[in-house]
Amino acid sequence: MPSETDAGVTDPGWPMERAVGLAAKGPAHGPNPRVGAVLVAPDGSVVGEGWHDGAGTPHAEVAAIANAASRGASTVGTTAFVTLEPCAHSGRTGPCTDALTAAGVAQVVYAVPDPNPVAAGGASVLTERGIGARWEPHSGAVALNERWLVAVARQRPYVIAKWAQTVDGRIAARDGSSFWITGEAAREHAHHVRAEADAIVVGTQTVIADDPLLSARPGGADAAHQPLRVVMGLRETNGARIWRDKNAVHIATHEPATVLDVLHERQARTVIVEGGAGVLTAFLREGLVDELNVYIAPALLGAGITAIGDLGIATMGDALRAERVEVTSLGMDTLVRAHMAPHAS
Ligand SMILES: NC(=O)c1ccc[n+]([C@@H]2O[C@H](COP(=O)([O-])OP(=O)(O)OC[C@H]3O[C@@H](n4cnc5c(N)ncnc54)[C@H](OP(=O)(O)O)[C@@H]3O)[C@@H](O)[C@H]2O)c1
């Protein structure tokens, strides 16, 4: 909630910063973007603010208008700072352009144009109605919705390929054992990443070898949101622990694109591919990986299963490369988070 000190603030950048902070309160998983909105009166005071809390809940603009009403504040003549261009379509909720119009908002400043063809065009609708609509780019708003923006642009979920390996690139020993390559801090981190994903995909052989639960357990407890567990491959894995989850899905295919089509249809926008080598290699070979999360343990095996197999690359110039990387120490282990350059083909 805004404090007394918000009144009279004149720095033009602060409301969008505040809207981005509000947007971050929304869930990272689910089919919708994270959006925040701040309504600022002509005197510079905040009269309402809100954020989108996931599919089926009010959009940020509507939440901010409701917030103003709950304070008894007028929204007439305000400027709405919104992290995403207001939608102009009726989905589960009505168009935000209509809500802003009805609230008497005088102008709208948005940080990211809506790339979703179904919802786009809000700025033009507002302009036609005499409401000023200005695009003010904000990198924080883009970063917050990086996965969603990729999913909309490519019409498939954002894909994170995740694995834990020794420094010599092994994900399992010669006998197939892979518990526990990395330490507590790395595993804890991976559980947080799972809790923000819509689905986790593994190959049948990983289910047979490891019998994983694939649940998100940050802090050792089941997260409120659990990603959909998905097994790809032709064999049946009846009796494995993953099937204790009645929602878990078996997709009998070797085609990564088919898996992504099924998951996109089921509203998944962030998918983690957790191995093993066969499945990770298939997604990389098809150019269907947006981000690598590689947890590297200071251990050597010298033999065993190599993380990634043949990608059909013969020369250095064709190597799959990251365009951005973050490196984090997690206890004795290292996480390399690589954002891959879009695939050329
Ligand atoms: N360290 C880690 O992070 C980590 C993570 C996961 C697994 N692992 C380890 O990795 C090992 C399993 O790896 P893996 O490579 O043998 O198995 P995998 O990738 O888990 O599964 C391979 C199987 O999946 C099916 N499959 C589905 N799509 C495929 C595709 N496009 N290409 C190839 N196979 C496809 C095939 O079985 P069907 O005949 O059923 O179609 C194939 O035999 C285990 O030892 C496990 O412990 C380690």
The ligand as an SDF file (V2000), in Angstrom:
LIG
                    3D

 48 52  0  0  0  0  0  0  0  0999 V2000
   22.1970  -35.6520  -13.1280 N   0  0  0  0  0  0  0  0  0  0  0  0
   21.0510  -35.2910  -13.6180 C   0  0  0  0  0  0  0  0  0  0  0  0
   20.6790  -34.1270  -13.5880 O   0  0  0  0  0  0  0  0  0  0  0  0
   20.1630  -36.3360  -14.2050 C   0  0  0  0  0  0  0  0  0  0  0  0
   18.8590  -35.9950  -14.5670 C   0  0  0  0  0  0  0  0  0  0  0  0
   18.0470  -36.9660  -15.1420 C   0  0  0  0  0  0  0  0  0  0  0  0
   18.5610  -38.2280  -15.3550 C   0  0  0  0  0  0  0  0  0  0  0  0
   19.8250  -38.5150  -14.9730 N   0  0  0  0  0  0  0  0  0  0  0  0
   20.3750  -39.8390  -15.2180 C   0  0  0  0  0  0  0  0  0  0  0  0
   20.3270  -40.0430  -16.6120 O   0  0  0  0  0  0  0  0  0  0  0  0
   20.1280  -41.4140  -16.8660 C   0  0  0  0  0  0  0  0  0  0  0  0
   19.0270  -41.5370  -17.8600 C   0  0  0  0  0  0  0  0  0  0  0  0
   19.4190  -40.8760  -19.0500 O   0  0  0  0  0  0  0  0  0  0  0  0
   19.1350  -41.5140  -20.4400 P   0  0  0  0  0  0  0  0  0  0  0  0
   19.7290  -40.6440  -21.4670 O   0  0  0  0  0  0  0  0  0  0  0  0
   19.5640  -42.9310  -20.3860 O   0  0  0  0  0  0  0  0  0  0  0  0
   17.5710  -41.5510  -20.4840 O   0  0  0  0  0  0  0  0  0  0  0  0
   16.3850  -40.4820  -20.6340 P   0  0  0  0  0  0  0  0  0  0  0  0
   16.7800  -39.3660  -21.5230 O   0  0  0  0  0  0  0  0  0  0  0  0
   15.8150  -40.2030  -19.3130 O   0  0  0  0  0  0  0  0  0  0  0  0
   15.3530  -41.4140  -21.3660 O   0  0  0  0  0  0  0  0  0  0  0  0
   15.6900  -41.9440  -22.5970 C   0  0  0  0  0  0  0  0  0  0  0  0
   14.5020  -42.7000  -23.0850 C   0  0  0  0  0  0  0  0  0  0  0  0
   13.4460  -41.7990  -23.2800 O   0  0  0  0  0  0  0  0  0  0  0  0
   12.7350  -42.1620  -24.4310 C   0  0  0  0  0  0  0  0  0  0  0  0
   12.7920  -41.0030  -25.3280 N   0  0  0  0  0  0  0  0  0  0  0  0
   11.8010  -40.1220  -25.4960 C   0  0  0  0  0  0  0  0  0  0  0  0
   12.1240  -39.2010  -26.3780 N   0  0  0  0  0  0  0  0  0  0  0  0
   13.3610  -39.4680  -26.7880 C   0  0  0  0  0  0  0  0  0  0  0  0
   14.2240  -38.8360  -27.7040 C   0  0  0  0  0  0  0  0  0  0  0  0
   13.8480  -37.7860  -28.4370 N   0  0  0  0  0  0  0  0  0  0  0  0
   15.4490  -39.3410  -27.8650 N   0  0  0  0  0  0  0  0  0  0  0  0
   15.8200  -40.4140  -27.1550 C   0  0  0  0  0  0  0  0  0  0  0  0
   15.0430  -41.0480  -26.2870 N   0  0  0  0  0  0  0  0  0  0  0  0
   13.8070  -40.5860  -26.1030 C   0  0  0  0  0  0  0  0  0  0  0  0
   13.3640  -43.4420  -24.9640 C   0  0  0  0  0  0  0  0  0  0  0  0
   12.6900  -44.5090  -24.3640 O   0  0  0  0  0  0  0  0  0  0  0  0
   11.4290  -45.2980  -24.9410 P   0  0  0  0  0  0  0  0  0  0  0  0
   11.9570  -46.5810  -25.4620 O   0  0  0  0  0  0  0  0  0  0  0  0
   10.5640  -45.4870  -23.7410 O   0  0  0  0  0  0  0  0  0  0  0  0
   10.7800  -44.4800  -25.9880 O   0  0  0  0  0  0  0  0  0  0  0  0
   14.7520  -43.3990  -24.3980 C   0  0  0  0  0  0  0  0  0  0  0  0
   15.2840  -44.6620  -24.1930 O   0  0  0  0  0  0  0  0  0  0  0  0
   19.8210  -42.0830  -15.5390 C   0  0  0  0  0  0  0  0  0  0  0  0
   20.9510  -42.8120  -15.1090 O   0  0  0  0  0  0  0  0  0  0  0  0
   19.5700  -40.9360  -14.6150 C   0  0  0  0  0  0  0  0  0  0  0  0
   20.0320  -41.2230  -13.3190 O   0  0  0  0  0  0  0  0  0  0  0  0
   20.6210  -37.6130  -14.4040 C   0  0  0  0  0  0  0  0  0  0  0  0
  1  2  1  0
  2  3  2  0
  2  4  1  0
  4  5  1  0
  4 48  2  0
  5  6  2  0
  6  7  1  0
  7  8  2  0
  8  9  1  0
  8 48  1  0
  9 10  1  0
  9 46  1  0
 10 11  1  0
 11 12  1  0
 11 44  1  0
 12 13  1  0
 13 14  1  0
 14 15  2  0
 14 16  1  0
 14 17  1  0
 17 18  1  0
 18 19  2  0
 18 20  1  0
 18 21  1  0
 21 22  1  0
 22 23  1  0
 23 24  1  0
 23 42  1  0
 24 25  1  0
 25 26  1  0
 25 36  1  0
 26 27  1  0
 26 35  1  0
 27 28  2  0
 28 29  1  0
 29 30  1  0
 29 35  2  0
 30 31  1  0
 30 32  2  0
 32 33  1  0
 33 34  2  0
 34 35  1  0
 36 37  1  0
 36 42  1  0
 37 38  1  0
 38 39  2  0
 38 40  1  0
 38 41  1  0
 42 43  1  0
 44 45  1  0
 44 46  1  0
 46 47  1  0
M  CHG  2   8   1  16  -1
M  END
$$$$
